[in-house]
């Protein structure tokens, strides 16, 4: 995904069964912590265009 401007660690994939609620919580907490450490992404910020 780096070639598209997405930093490593910002997208993660994990397979969790509906029977694995504790694993789901662990995965969500881990992903949340990783993304918080990365901070805000500035690669896809929408900017306003000035109209003359």
Order of alpha helices (4+ residues) and beta strands (2+ residues): alpha
